[in-house]
Amino acid sequence: MFEVLAEIVSNERLTHDTCLMALRSEKLAQTAKPGQFVMIRISLGLDPLLRRPFSICAVKENLLLVLYRVVGKGTNLMRELRQGEKLQVLGPLGKALTCRKKTSGDFWLEEESASRLSCFSTSFTGRR
Ligand SMILES: Cc1cc2nc3c(=O)[nH]c(=O)nc-3n(C[C@H](O)[C@H](O)[C@H](O)COP(=O)(O)OP(=O)(O)OC[C@H]3O[C@@H](n4cnc5c(N)ncnc54)[C@H](O)[C@@H]3O)c2cc1C
């Protein structure tokens, strides 16, 4: 785990309350694994003071993608950030999901990872 100053490459609004942010950090992109998250300091000032956690949605070359829903102060500020601005990002954090390769070439998640993913998706969709 380490902290980097990552440049915002894009911050696209997908729906009225959902955005996709691409952050450039070769170091994070090279070390992040599926299922991990980062802590983003949205403002360099004192408000909001605490970093906000976001799952790593995807990694593409030296970019880290974060898909986020606007729910409060921090994510409202985050939505207004523009390309070229920089954010302090701490990570990668959390236990990575583990998967094994089948002989056919497909992958499957190990049982413990699959149950974590299922909890995660139900918490996002609100269904059980
Ligand atoms: C490990 C982890 C991974 C996560 N990954 C993602 C992700 O990939 N994408 C994503 O969108 N989110 C993710 N989250 C959730 C995300 O961290 C939060 O949505 C984010 O921190 C909210 O920050 P905020 O400043 O916008 O909201 P806050 O201002 O902190 O508000 C959070 C919630 O509390 C409510 N609230 C705030 N103040 C009050 C008050 N005074 N009274 C009552 N209610 C109040 C808000 O309405 C909102 O619903 C993740 C969380 C964790 C723990």
The ligand as a MOL file (V3000), in Angstrom:
LIG
                    3D

  0  0  0     0  0            999 V3000
M  V30 BEGIN CTAB
M  V30 COUNTS 53 58 0 0 0
M  V30 BEGIN ATOM
M  V30 1 C -14.5560 -0.8130 0.5740 0
M  V30 2 C -15.5600 0.1400 -0.0370 0
M  V30 3 C -15.6370 0.2330 -1.4080 0
M  V30 4 C -16.5590 1.1040 -1.9880 0
M  V30 5 N -16.6400 1.1590 -3.3280 0
M  V30 6 C -17.5010 2.0140 -3.9150 0
M  V30 7 C -17.5800 2.1130 -5.3350 0
M  V30 8 O -16.8620 1.4350 -6.0970 0
M  V30 9 N -18.4820 2.9980 -5.8520 0
M  V30 10 C -19.2960 3.7580 -5.0670 0
M  V30 11 O -20.1000 4.5250 -5.5990 0
M  V30 12 N -19.2260 3.6990 -3.7160 0
M  V30 13 C -18.3620 2.8420 -3.1330 0
M  V30 14 N -18.2930 2.7760 -1.7740 0
M  V30 15 C -19.1220 3.7090 -0.9930 0
M  V30 16 C -18.4350 5.0850 -0.9800 0
M  V30 17 O -17.2440 5.0210 -0.2240 0
M  V30 18 C -19.3450 6.1230 -0.3590 0
M  V30 19 O -20.5220 6.2420 -1.1520 0
M  V30 20 C -18.6510 7.4560 -0.2710 0
M  V30 21 O -17.6430 7.4030 0.7130 0
M  V30 22 C -19.6560 8.5400 0.0750 0
M  V30 23 O -18.9460 9.7260 0.2740 0
M  V30 24 P -19.6940 11.1090 0.2600 0
M  V30 25 O -18.7860 12.0980 0.8860 0
M  V30 26 O -20.2210 11.4140 -1.0940 0
M  V30 27 O -20.9510 10.8390 1.1520 0
M  V30 28 P -21.1420 11.2360 2.6890 0
M  V30 29 O -21.3480 12.7090 2.7970 0
M  V30 30 O -20.0670 10.6060 3.5000 0
M  V30 31 O -22.5260 10.5130 2.9260 0
M  V30 32 C -22.6360 9.0770 2.8960 0
M  V30 33 C -24.0900 8.6990 3.1100 0
M  V30 34 O -24.5280 9.1840 4.3670 0
M  V30 35 C -25.6450 10.0480 4.1680 0
M  V30 36 N -25.4710 11.1780 5.0900 0
M  V30 37 C -24.4810 12.0970 5.0890 0
M  V30 38 N -24.6510 12.9880 6.0920 0
M  V30 39 C -25.7770 12.6080 6.7360 0
M  V30 40 C -26.4790 13.0980 7.8590 0
M  V30 41 N -26.0800 14.1640 8.5460 0
M  V30 42 N -27.5930 12.4530 8.2560 0
M  V30 43 C -28.0320 11.3650 7.5890 0
M  V30 44 N -27.4110 10.8410 6.5170 0
M  V30 45 C -26.3120 11.4440 6.1060 0
M  V30 46 C -25.5890 10.5080 2.7290 0
M  V30 47 O -26.8700 10.8320 2.2220 0
M  V30 48 C -25.0290 9.2950 2.0440 0
M  V30 49 O -26.0250 8.3620 1.7480 0
M  V30 50 C -17.4060 1.9050 -1.1620 0
M  V30 51 C -17.3150 1.8030 0.2220 0
M  V30 52 C -16.4090 0.9260 0.7710 0
M  V30 53 C -16.3400 0.8050 2.2730 0
M  V30 END ATOM
M  V30 BEGIN BOND
M  V30 1 1 1 2
M  V30 2 1 2 3
M  V30 3 2 2 52
M  V30 4 2 3 4
M  V30 5 1 4 5
M  V30 6 1 4 50
M  V30 7 2 5 6
M  V30 8 1 6 7
M  V30 9 1 6 13
M  V30 10 2 7 8
M  V30 11 1 7 9
M  V30 12 1 9 10
M  V30 13 2 10 11
M  V30 14 1 10 12
M  V30 15 2 12 13
M  V30 16 1 13 14
M  V30 17 1 14 15
M  V30 18 1 14 50
M  V30 19 1 15 16
M  V30 20 1 16 17
M  V30 21 1 16 18
M  V30 22 1 18 19
M  V30 23 1 18 20
M  V30 24 1 20 21
M  V30 25 1 20 22
M  V30 26 1 22 23
M  V30 27 1 23 24
M  V30 28 2 24 25
M  V30 29 1 24 26
M  V30 30 1 24 27
M  V30 31 1 27 28
M  V30 32 2 28 29
M  V30 33 1 28 30
M  V30 34 1 28 31
M  V30 35 1 31 32
M  V30 36 1 32 33
M  V30 37 1 33 34
M  V30 38 1 33 48
M  V30 39 1 34 35
M  V30 40 1 35 36
M  V30 41 1 35 46
M  V30 42 1 36 37
M  V30 43 1 36 45
M  V30 44 2 37 38
M  V30 45 1 38 39
M  V30 46 1 39 40
M  V30 47 2 39 45
M  V30 48 1 40 41
M  V30 49 2 40 42
M  V30 50 1 42 43
M  V30 51 2 43 44
M  V30 52 1 44 45
M  V30 53 1 46 47
M  V30 54 1 46 48
M  V30 55 1 48 49
M  V30 56 2 50 51
M  V30 57 1 51 52
M  V30 58 1 52 53
M  V30 END BOND
M  V30 END CTAB
M  END
